[in-house]
Amino acid sequence: MLRCPHDDCGWHAVAPTTQAAQDRLAEHIAVEHAIEVDTTIPEGMVQVSFGDGKWKTVTPEEALKLHRERDDDEA
């Protein structure tokens, strides 16, 4: 089961497949935790930050990998 990586959020995915759970998690994060910024982000890219004030422009796949690595480091 996937859970939202935000400490103050209790959301978790209930889905029939891993891919469906990942899709729901991505949608949840985009809707509930995304912040609009005044910048141009290339088509197909996203920006991620881990609260250190620095932003990194990556593909959605790289963003998911970075978040998973951060979660593994914190566990």
PyMOL Python script that loads the backbone (N, CA, C, O; Angstrom):
from pymol import cmd

cmd.read_pdbstr("""\
ATOM      1  N   MET A   1       0.847  -1.166   0.000  1.00  0.00           N
ATOM      2  CA  MET A   1       0.000   0.000   0.000  1.00  0.00           C
ATOM      3  C   MET A   1       0.899   1.238   0.000  1.00  0.00           C
ATOM      4  O   MET A   1       1.862   1.319   0.763  1.00  0.00           O
ATOM      5  N   LEU A   2       0.576   2.185  -0.853  1.00  0.00           N
ATOM      6  CA  LEU A   2       1.324   3.438  -0.902  1.00  0.00           C
ATOM      7  C   LEU A   2       0.689   4.459   0.020  1.00  0.00           C
ATOM      8  O   LEU A   2      -0.534   4.572   0.098  1.00  0.00           O
ATOM      9  N   ARG A   3       1.539   5.203   0.717  1.00  0.00           N
ATOM     10  CA  ARG A   3       1.085   6.267   1.601  1.00  0.00           C
ATOM     11  C   ARG A   3       1.689   7.582   1.121  1.00  0.00           C
ATOM     12  O   ARG A   3       2.752   7.604   0.501  1.00  0.00           O
ATOM     13  N   CYS A   4       1.004   8.653   1.412  1.00  0.00           N
ATOM     14  CA  CYS A   4       1.514   9.977   1.079  1.00  0.00           C
ATOM     15  C   CYS A   4       2.792  10.221   1.891  1.00  0.00           C
ATOM     16  O   CYS A   4       2.816   9.963   3.095  1.00  0.00           O
ATOM     17  N   PRO A   5       3.846  10.713   1.245  1.00  0.00           N
ATOM     18  CA  PRO A   5       5.107  10.928   1.965  1.00  0.00           C
ATOM     19  C   PRO A   5       5.112  12.146   2.890  1.00  0.00           C
ATOM     20  O   PRO A   5       6.058  12.330   3.655  1.00  0.00           O
ATOM     21  N   HIS A   6       4.086  12.969   2.832  1.00  0.00           N
ATOM     22  CA  HIS A   6       4.032  14.144   3.700  1.00  0.00           C
ATOM     23  C   HIS A   6       3.684  13.717   5.126  1.00  0.00           C
ATOM     24  O   HIS A   6       2.704  13.005   5.347  1.00  0.00           O
ATOM     25  N   ASP A   7       4.489  14.154   6.083  1.00  0.00           N
ATOM     26  CA  ASP A   7       4.338  13.728   7.471  1.00  0.00           C
ATOM     27  C   ASP A   7       2.958  14.003   8.051  1.00  0.00           C
ATOM     28  O   ASP A   7       2.451  13.210   8.844  1.00  0.00           O
ATOM     29  N   ASP A   8       2.353  15.109   7.669  1.00  0.00           N
ATOM     30  CA  ASP A   8       1.076  15.503   8.261  1.00  0.00           C
ATOM     31  C   ASP A   8      -0.135  15.018   7.465  1.00  0.00           C
ATOM     32  O   ASP A   8      -1.247  15.503   7.673  1.00  0.00           O
ATOM     33  N   CYS A   9       0.074  14.063   6.557  1.00  0.00           N
ATOM     34  CA  CYS A   9      -1.014  13.591   5.700  1.00  0.00           C
ATOM     35  C   CYS A   9      -1.221  12.091   5.895  1.00  0.00           C
ATOM     36  O   CYS A   9      -0.267  11.316   5.827  1.00  0.00           O
ATOM     37  N   GLY A  10      -2.440  11.690   6.132  1.00  0.00           N
ATOM     38  CA  GLY A  10      -2.740  10.282   6.357  1.00  0.00           C
ATOM     39  C   GLY A  10      -3.280   9.552   5.139  1.00  0.00           C
ATOM     40  O   GLY A  10      -3.771   8.430   5.257  1.00  0.00           O
ATOM     41  N   TRP A  11      -3.193  10.184   3.958  1.00  0.00           N
ATOM     42  CA  TRP A  11      -3.739   9.584   2.745  1.00  0.00           C
ATOM     43  C   TRP A  11      -2.957   8.323   2.386  1.00  0.00           C
ATOM     44  O   TRP A  11      -1.740   8.267   2.560  1.00  0.00           O
ATOM     45  N   HIS A  12      -3.669   7.311   1.884  1.00  0.00           N
ATOM     46  CA  HIS A  12      -3.036   6.112   1.353  1.00  0.00           C
ATOM     47  C   HIS A  12      -3.854   5.585   0.181  1.00  0.00           C
ATOM     48  O   HIS A  12      -5.066   5.792   0.106  1.00  0.00           O
ATOM     49  N   ALA A  13      -3.174   4.904  -0.728  1.00  0.00           N
ATOM     50  CA  ALA A  13      -3.822   4.401  -1.936  1.00  0.00           C
ATOM     51  C   ALA A  13      -4.461   3.046  -1.678  1.00  0.00           C
ATOM     52  O   ALA A  13      -3.839   2.148  -1.112  1.00  0.00           O
ATOM     53  N   VAL A  14      -5.699   2.914  -2.097  1.00  0.00           N
ATOM     54  CA  VAL A  14      -6.379   1.631  -2.122  1.00  0.00           C
ATOM     55  C   VAL A  14      -6.691   1.400  -3.589  1.00  0.00           C
ATOM     56  O   VAL A  14      -7.550   2.076  -4.157  1.00  0.00           O
ATOM     57  N   ALA A  15      -6.004   0.455  -4.204  1.00  0.00           N
ATOM     58  CA  ALA A  15      -6.115   0.267  -5.643  1.00  0.00           C
ATOM     59  C   ALA A  15      -5.899  -1.202  -5.996  1.00  0.00           C
ATOM     60  O   ALA A  15      -5.265  -1.941  -5.243  1.00  0.00           O
ATOM     61  N   PRO A  16      -6.428  -1.618  -7.142  1.00  0.00           N
ATOM     62  CA  PRO A  16      -6.321  -3.027  -7.530  1.00  0.00           C
ATOM     63  C   PRO A  16      -4.933  -3.435  -8.031  1.00  0.00           C
ATOM     64  O   PRO A  16      -4.607  -4.622  -8.027  1.00  0.00           O
ATOM     65  N   THR A  17      -4.105  -2.464  -8.465  1.00  0.00           N
ATOM     66  CA  THR A  17      -2.771  -2.786  -8.973  1.00  0.00           C
ATOM     67  C   THR A  17      -1.765  -1.763  -8.448  1.00  0.00           C
ATOM     68  O   THR A  17      -2.139  -0.686  -7.985  1.00  0.00           O
ATOM     69  N   THR A  18      -0.498  -2.116  -8.528  1.00  0.00           N
ATOM     70  CA  THR A  18       0.562  -1.189  -8.121  1.00  0.00           C
ATOM     71  C   THR A  18       0.532   0.058  -8.981  1.00  0.00           C
ATOM     72  O   THR A  18       0.665   1.172  -8.473  1.00  0.00           O
ATOM     73  N   GLN A  19       0.356  -0.126 -10.289  1.00  0.00           N
ATOM     74  CA  GLN A  19       0.327   1.039 -11.189  1.00  0.00           C
ATOM     75  C   GLN A  19      -0.839   1.966 -10.853  1.00  0.00           C
ATOM     76  O   GLN A  19      -0.683   3.187 -10.858  1.00  0.00           O
ATOM     77  N   ALA A  20      -1.990   1.397 -10.564  1.00  0.00           N
ATOM     78  CA  ALA A  20      -3.150   2.215 -10.194  1.00  0.00           C
ATOM     79  C   ALA A  20      -2.875   2.972  -8.897  1.00  0.00           C
ATOM     80  O   ALA A  20      -3.259   4.134  -8.767  1.00  0.00           O
ATOM     81  N   ALA A  21      -2.217   2.327  -7.943  1.00  0.00           N
ATOM     82  CA  ALA A  21      -1.884   2.994  -6.684  1.00  0.00           C
ATOM     83  C   ALA A  21      -0.902   4.130  -6.924  1.00  0.00           C
ATOM     84  O   ALA A  21      -1.053   5.204  -6.341  1.00  0.00           O
ATOM     85  N   GLN A  22       0.106   3.914  -7.776  1.00  0.00           N
ATOM     86  CA  GLN A  22       1.068   4.970  -8.089  1.00  0.00           C
ATOM     87  C   GLN A  22       0.382   6.141  -8.796  1.00  0.00           C
ATOM     88  O   GLN A  22       0.691   7.301  -8.522  1.00  0.00           O
ATOM     89  N   ASP A  23      -0.540   5.840  -9.698  1.00  0.00           N
ATOM     90  CA  ASP A  23      -1.281   6.900 -10.394  1.00  0.00           C
ATOM     91  C   ASP A  23      -2.108   7.716  -9.411  1.00  0.00           C
ATOM     92  O   ASP A  23      -2.155   8.943  -9.505  1.00  0.00           O
ATOM     93  N   ARG A  24      -2.757   7.045  -8.475  1.00  0.00           N
ATOM     94  CA  ARG A  24      -3.573   7.749  -7.480  1.00  0.00           C
ATOM     95  C   ARG A  24      -2.714   8.584  -6.540  1.00  0.00           C
ATOM     96  O   ARG A  24      -3.106   9.684  -6.150  1.00  0.00           O
ATOM     97  N   LEU A  25      -1.543   8.066  -6.176  1.00  0.00           N
ATOM     98  CA  LEU A  25      -0.633   8.829  -5.328  1.00  0.00           C
ATOM     99  C   LEU A  25      -0.159  10.080  -6.053  1.00  0.00           C
ATOM    100  O   LEU A  25      -0.134  11.164  -5.470  1.00  0.00           O
ATOM    101  N   ALA A  26       0.213   9.937  -7.310  1.00  0.00           N
ATOM    102  CA  ALA A  26       0.664  11.095  -8.088  1.00  0.00           C
ATOM    103  C   ALA A  26      -0.439  12.142  -8.187  1.00  0.00           C
ATOM    104  O   ALA A  26      -0.176  13.337  -8.048  1.00  0.00           O
ATOM    105  N   GLU A  27      -1.668  11.702  -8.426  1.00  0.00           N
ATOM    106  CA  GLU A  27      -2.790  12.639  -8.510  1.00  0.00           C
ATOM    107  C   GLU A  27      -3.020  13.321  -7.159  1.00  0.00           C
ATOM    108  O   GLU A  27      -3.237  14.531  -7.102  1.00  0.00           O
ATOM    109  N   HIS A  28      -2.973  12.550  -6.084  1.00  0.00           N
ATOM    110  CA  HIS A  28      -3.161  13.112  -4.743  1.00  0.00           C
ATOM    111  C   HIS A  28      -2.125  14.194  -4.458  1.00  0.00           C
ATOM    112  O   HIS A  28      -2.471  15.285  -4.005  1.00  0.00           O
ATOM    113  N   ILE A  29      -0.858  13.893  -4.721  1.00  0.00           N
ATOM    114  CA  ILE A  29       0.204  14.862  -4.451  1.00  0.00           C
ATOM    115  C   ILE A  29       0.023  16.112  -5.297  1.00  0.00           C
ATOM    116  O   ILE A  29       0.204  17.227  -4.805  1.00  0.00           O
ATOM    117  N   ALA A  30      -0.334  15.936  -6.565  1.00  0.00           N
ATOM    118  CA  ALA A  30      -0.533  17.090  -7.446  1.00  0.00           C
ATOM    119  C   ALA A  30      -1.687  17.964  -6.975  1.00  0.00           C
ATOM    120  O   ALA A  30      -1.595  19.191  -7.023  1.00  0.00           O
ATOM    121  N   VAL A  31      -2.761  17.350  -6.524  1.00  0.00           N
ATOM    122  CA  VAL A  31      -3.949  18.108  -6.111  1.00  0.00           C
ATOM    123  C   VAL A  31      -3.782  18.700  -4.711  1.00  0.00           C
ATOM    124  O   VAL A  31      -4.129  19.861  -4.493  1.00  0.00           O
ATOM    125  N   GLU A  32      -3.260  17.930  -3.768  1.00  0.00           N
ATOM    126  CA  GLU A  32      -3.233  18.346  -2.368  1.00  0.00           C
ATOM    127  C   GLU A  32      -1.949  19.027  -1.910  1.00  0.00           C
ATOM    128  O   GLU A  32      -1.974  19.808  -0.958  1.00  0.00           O
ATOM    129  N   HIS A  33      -0.831  18.746  -2.567  1.00  0.00           N
ATOM    130  CA  HIS A  33       0.436  19.231  -2.031  1.00  0.00           C
ATOM    131  C   HIS A  33       1.267  20.055  -3.015  1.00  0.00           C
ATOM    132  O   HIS A  33       2.323  20.567  -2.645  1.00  0.00           O
ATOM    133  N   ALA A  34       0.814  20.190  -4.241  1.00  0.00           N
ATOM    134  CA  ALA A  34       1.585  20.942  -5.232  1.00  0.00           C
ATOM    135  C   ALA A  34       1.504  22.440  -4.943  1.00  0.00           C
ATOM    136  O   ALA A  34       0.507  22.939  -4.420  1.00  0.00           O
ATOM    137  N   ILE A  35       2.558  23.127  -5.290  1.00  0.00           N
ATOM    138  CA  ILE A  35       2.636  24.573  -5.121  1.00  0.00           C
ATOM    139  C   ILE A  35       2.858  25.194  -6.497  1.00  0.00           C
ATOM    140  O   ILE A  35       3.733  24.754  -7.242  1.00  0.00           O
ATOM    141  N   GLU A  36       2.072  26.212  -6.838  1.00  0.00           N
ATOM    142  CA  GLU A  36       2.286  26.911  -8.097  1.00  0.00           C
ATOM    143  C   GLU A  36       3.484  27.834  -7.965  1.00  0.00           C
ATOM    144  O   GLU A  36       3.651  28.522  -6.958  1.00  0.00           O
ATOM    145  N   VAL A  37       4.315  27.837  -8.998  1.00  0.00           N
ATOM    146  CA  VAL A  37       5.478  28.715  -9.013  1.00  0.00           C
ATOM    147  C   VAL A  37       5.465  29.544 -10.289  1.00  0.00           C
ATOM    148  O   VAL A  37       4.892  29.141 -11.301  1.00  0.00           O
ATOM    149  N   ASP A  38       6.087  30.679 -10.228  1.00  0.00           N
ATOM    150  CA  ASP A  38       6.144  31.572 -11.377  1.00  0.00           C
ATOM    151  C   ASP A  38       7.433  31.294 -12.150  1.00  0.00           C
ATOM    152  O   ASP A  38       8.410  32.035 -12.042  1.00  0.00           O
ATOM    153  N   THR A  39       7.416  30.227 -12.921  1.00  0.00           N
ATOM    154  CA  THR A  39       8.570  29.843 -13.714  1.00  0.00           C
ATOM    155  C   THR A  39       8.101  28.997 -14.888  1.00  0.00           C
ATOM    156  O   THR A  39       6.961  28.535 -14.912  1.00  0.00           O
ATOM    157  N   THR A  40       8.961  28.802 -15.836  1.00  0.00           N
ATOM    158  CA  THR A  40       8.642  27.947 -16.976  1.00  0.00           C
ATOM    159  C   THR A  40       9.306  26.595 -16.768  1.00  0.00           C
ATOM    160  O   THR A  40      10.527  26.495 -16.653  1.00  0.00           O
ATOM    161  N   ILE A  41       8.483  25.565 -16.722  1.00  0.00           N
ATOM    162  CA  ILE A  41       8.973  24.203 -16.572  1.00  0.00           C
ATOM    163  C   ILE A  41       8.762  23.515 -17.916  1.00  0.00           C
ATOM    164  O   ILE A  41       7.647  23.531 -18.438  1.00  0.00           O
ATOM    165  N   PRO A  42       9.799  22.913 -18.486  1.00  0.00           N
ATOM    166  CA  PRO A  42       9.663  22.276 -19.794  1.00  0.00           C
ATOM    167  C   PRO A  42       8.549  21.223 -19.813  1.00  0.00           C
ATOM    168  O   PRO A  42       8.276  20.570 -18.805  1.00  0.00           O
ATOM    169  N   GLU A  43       7.923  21.075 -20.963  1.00  0.00           N
ATOM    170  CA  GLU A  43       6.870  20.084 -21.170  1.00  0.00           C
ATOM    171  C   GLU A  43       7.354  18.706 -20.728  1.00  0.00           C
ATOM    172  O   GLU A  43       8.450  18.281 -21.095  1.00  0.00           O
ATOM    173  N   GLY A  44       6.541  18.012 -19.946  1.00  0.00           N
ATOM    174  CA  GLY A  44       6.863  16.657 -19.508  1.00  0.00           C
ATOM    175  C   GLY A  44       7.787  16.588 -18.310  1.00  0.00           C
ATOM    176  O   GLY A  44       8.207  15.500 -17.914  1.00  0.00           O
ATOM    177  N   MET A  45       8.109  17.731 -17.727  1.00  0.00           N
ATOM    178  CA  MET A  45       8.998  17.763 -16.566  1.00  0.00           C
ATOM    179  C   MET A  45       8.220  18.250 -15.347  1.00  0.00           C
ATOM    180  O   MET A  45       7.158  18.858 -15.483  1.00  0.00           O
ATOM    181  N   VAL A  46       8.746  17.986 -14.170  1.00  0.00           N
ATOM    182  CA  VAL A  46       8.166  18.460 -12.910  1.00  0.00           C
ATOM    183  C   VAL A  46       9.298  19.011 -12.061  1.00  0.00           C
ATOM    184  O   VAL A  46      10.472  18.767 -12.341  1.00  0.00           O
ATOM    185  N   GLN A  47       8.944  19.752 -11.026  1.00  0.00           N
ATOM    186  CA  GLN A  47       9.954  20.220 -10.084  1.00  0.00           C
ATOM    187  C   GLN A  47       9.689  19.589  -8.729  1.00  0.00           C
ATOM    188  O   GLN A  47       8.542  19.459  -8.301  1.00  0.00           O
ATOM    189  N   VAL A  48      10.762  19.201  -8.062  1.00  0.00           N
ATOM    190  CA  VAL A  48      10.650  18.611  -6.728  1.00  0.00           C
ATOM    191  C   VAL A  48      11.538  19.372  -5.753  1.00  0.00           C
ATOM    192  O   VAL A  48      12.562  19.944  -6.129  1.00  0.00           O
ATOM    193  N   SER A  49      11.125  19.364  -4.508  1.00  0.00           N
ATOM    194  CA  SER A  49      11.901  19.959  -3.426  1.00  0.00           C
ATOM    195  C   SER A  49      11.640  19.138  -2.181  1.00  0.00           C
ATOM    196  O   SER A  49      10.550  18.598  -1.994  1.00  0.00           O
ATOM    197  N   PHE A  50      12.640  19.051  -1.340  1.00  0.00           N
ATOM    198  CA  PHE A  50      12.494  18.309  -0.101  1.00  0.00           C
ATOM    199  C   PHE A  50      12.524  19.236   1.099  1.00  0.00           C
ATOM    200  O   PHE A  50      12.958  18.853   2.186  1.00  0.00           O
ATOM    201  N   GLY A  51      12.058  20.463   0.890  1.00  0.00           N
ATOM    202  CA  GLY A  51      11.954  21.403   1.984  1.00  0.00           C
ATOM    203  C   GLY A  51      13.229  22.154   2.301  1.00  0.00           C
ATOM    204  O   GLY A  51      13.286  22.874   3.297  1.00  0.00           O
ATOM    205  N   ASP A  52      14.257  22.003   1.474  1.00  0.00           N
ATOM    206  CA  ASP A  52      15.522  22.695   1.727  1.00  0.00           C
ATOM    207  C   ASP A  52      15.615  24.009   0.958  1.00  0.00           C
ATOM    208  O   ASP A  52      16.656  24.666   0.974  1.00  0.00           O
ATOM    209  N   GLY A  53      14.530  24.394   0.285  1.00  0.00           N
ATOM    210  CA  GLY A  53      14.515  25.638  -0.475  1.00  0.00           C
ATOM    211  C   GLY A  53      15.066  25.510  -1.877  1.00  0.00           C
ATOM    212  O   GLY A  53      14.990  26.457  -2.660  1.00  0.00           O
ATOM    213  N   LYS A  54      15.615  24.364  -2.206  1.00  0.00           N
ATOM    214  CA  LYS A  54      16.162  24.137  -3.542  1.00  0.00           C
ATOM    215  C   LYS A  54      15.180  23.307  -4.354  1.00  0.00           C
ATOM    216  O   LYS A  54      14.578  22.365  -3.839  1.00  0.00           O
ATOM    217  N   TRP A  55      15.020  23.659  -5.624  1.00  0.00           N
ATOM    218  CA  TRP A  55      14.126  22.944  -6.521  1.00  0.00           C
ATOM    219  C   TRP A  55      14.935  22.297  -7.615  1.00  0.00           C
ATOM    220  O   TRP A  55      15.937  22.848  -8.070  1.00  0.00           O
ATOM    221  N   LYS A  56      14.499  21.116  -8.042  1.00  0.00           N
ATOM    222  CA  LYS A  56      15.175  20.381  -9.104  1.00  0.00           C
ATOM    223  C   LYS A  56      14.143  20.027 -10.168  1.00  0.00           C
ATOM    224  O   LYS A  56      13.066  19.528  -9.842  1.00  0.00           O
ATOM    225  N   THR A  57      14.459  20.281 -11.438  1.00  0.00           N
ATOM    226  CA  THR A  57      13.573  19.960 -12.549  1.00  0.00           C
ATOM    227  C   THR A  57      13.951  18.581 -13.082  1.00  0.00           C
ATOM    228  O   THR A  57      15.084  18.357 -13.509  1.00  0.00           O
ATOM    229  N   VAL A  58      12.990  17.664 -13.050  1.00  0.00           N
ATOM    230  CA  VAL A  58      13.233  16.272 -13.447  1.00  0.00           C
ATOM    231  C   VAL A  58      12.002  15.717 -14.156  1.00  0.00           C
ATOM    232  O   VAL A  58      10.953  16.361 -14.189  1.00  0.00           O
ATOM    233  N   THR A  59      12.136  14.520 -14.721  1.00  0.00           N
ATOM    234  CA  THR A  59      10.977  13.838 -15.292  1.00  0.00           C
ATOM    235  C   THR A  59      10.116  13.307 -14.149  1.00  0.00           C
ATOM    236  O   THR A  59      10.605  13.155 -13.029  1.00  0.00           O
ATOM    237  N   PRO A  60       8.838  13.023 -14.416  1.00  0.00           N
ATOM    238  CA  PRO A  60       8.007  12.432 -13.355  1.00  0.00           C
ATOM    239  C   PRO A  60       8.589  11.131 -12.807  1.00  0.00           C
ATOM    240  O   PRO A  60       8.478  10.860 -11.611  1.00  0.00           O
ATOM    241  N   GLU A  61       9.205  10.328 -13.667  1.00  0.00           N
ATOM    242  CA  GLU A  61       9.797   9.071 -13.221  1.00  0.00           C
ATOM    243  C   GLU A  61      10.965   9.324 -12.262  1.00  0.00           C
ATOM    244  O   GLU A  61      11.110   8.642 -11.247  1.00  0.00           O
ATOM    245  N   GLU A  62      11.802  10.326 -12.605  1.00  0.00           N
ATOM    246  CA  GLU A  62      12.917  10.667 -11.719  1.00  0.00           C
ATOM    247  C   GLU A  62      12.411  11.203 -10.383  1.00  0.00           C
ATOM    248  O   GLU A  62      12.993  10.924  -9.335  1.00  0.00           O
ATOM    249  N   ALA A  63      11.319  11.978 -10.428  1.00  0.00           N
ATOM    250  CA  ALA A  63      10.739  12.516  -9.197  1.00  0.00           C
ATOM    251  C   ALA A  63      10.271  11.386  -8.291  1.00  0.00           C
ATOM    252  O   ALA A  63      10.518  11.413  -7.086  1.00  0.00           O
ATOM    253  N   LEU A  64       9.599  10.397  -8.861  1.00  0.00           N
ATOM    254  CA  LEU A  64       9.138   9.257  -8.072  1.00  0.00           C
ATOM    255  C   LEU A  64      10.326   8.513  -7.461  1.00  0.00           C
ATOM    256  O   LEU A  64      10.281   8.115  -6.297  1.00  0.00           O
ATOM    257  N   LYS A  65      11.383   8.327  -8.243  1.00  0.00           N
ATOM    258  CA  LYS A  65      12.583   7.658  -7.749  1.00  0.00           C
ATOM    259  C   LYS A  65      13.216   8.452  -6.602  1.00  0.00           C
ATOM    260  O   LYS A  65      13.608   7.871  -5.590  1.00  0.00           O
ATOM    261  N   LEU A  66      13.318   9.776  -6.755  1.00  0.00           N
ATOM    262  CA  LEU A  66      13.894  10.617  -5.699  1.00  0.00           C
ATOM    263  C   LEU A  66      13.077  10.529  -4.415  1.00  0.00           C
ATOM    264  O   LEU A  66      13.637  10.438  -3.323  1.00  0.00           O
ATOM    265  N   HIS A  67      11.760  10.556  -4.546  1.00  0.00           N
ATOM    266  CA  HIS A  67      10.903  10.458  -3.365  1.00  0.00           C
ATOM    267  C   HIS A  67      11.036   9.097  -2.697  1.00  0.00           C
ATOM    268  O   HIS A  67      11.056   9.005  -1.469  1.00  0.00           O
ATOM    269  N   ARG A  68      11.127   8.040  -3.500  1.00  0.00           N
ATOM    270  CA  ARG A  68      11.296   6.697  -2.922  1.00  0.00           C
ATOM    271  C   ARG A  68      12.625   6.594  -2.187  1.00  0.00           C
ATOM    272  O   ARG A  68      12.694   6.034  -1.093  1.00  0.00           O
ATOM    273  N   GLU A  69      13.697   7.146  -2.800  1.00  0.00           N
ATOM    274  CA  GLU A  69      15.011   7.115  -2.162  1.00  0.00           C
ATOM    275  C   GLU A  69      14.991   7.898  -0.849  1.00  0.00           C
ATOM    276  O   GLU A  69      15.579   7.471   0.145  1.00  0.00           O
ATOM    277  N   ARG A  70      14.311   9.046  -0.853  1.00  0.00           N
ATOM    278  CA  ARG A  70      14.227   9.839   0.376  1.00  0.00           C
ATOM    279  C   ARG A  70      13.483   9.066   1.456  1.00  0.00           C
ATOM    280  O   ARG A  70      13.886   9.060   2.619  1.00  0.00           O
ATOM    281  N   ASP A  71      12.378   8.405   1.054  1.00  0.00           N
ATOM    282  CA  ASP A  71      11.611   7.624   2.016  1.00  0.00           C
ATOM    283  C   ASP A  71      12.424   6.474   2.577  1.00  0.00           C
ATOM    284  O   ASP A  71      12.324   6.165   3.765  1.00  0.00           O
ATOM    285  N   ASP A  72      13.243   5.825   1.724  1.00  0.00           N
ATOM    286  CA  ASP A  72      14.105   4.725   2.185  1.00  0.00           C
ATOM    287  C   ASP A  72      15.155   5.247   3.158  1.00  0.00           C
ATOM    288  O   ASP A  72      15.470   4.581   4.145  1.00  0.00           O
ATOM    289  N   ASP A  73      15.701   6.434   2.889  1.00  0.00           N
ATOM    290  CA  ASP A  73      16.726   7.013   3.767  1.00  0.00           C
ATOM    291  C   ASP A  73      16.154   7.377   5.135  1.00  0.00           C
ATOM    292  O   ASP A  73      16.849   7.301   6.148  1.00  0.00           O
ATOM    293  N   GLU A  74      14.864   7.777   5.154  1.00  0.00           N
ATOM    294  CA  GLU A  74      14.241   8.184   6.403  1.00  0.00           C
ATOM    295  C   GLU A  74      13.728   7.022   7.224  1.00  0.00           C
ATOM    296  O   GLU A  74      13.426   7.177   8.407  1.00  0.00           O
ATOM    297  N   ALA A  75      13.627   5.841   6.595  1.00  0.00           N
ATOM    298  CA  ALA A  75      13.085   4.667   7.295  1.00  0.00           C
ATOM    299  C   ALA A  75      14.093   4.042   8.233  1.00  0.00           C
ATOM    300  O   ALA A  75      13.789   3.048   8.892  1.00  0.00           O
TER     301      ALA A  75
END
""", "prot")
cmd.dss("prot")
cmd.show_as("cartoon", "prot")
cmd.util.cbc("prot")
cmd.orient("prot")
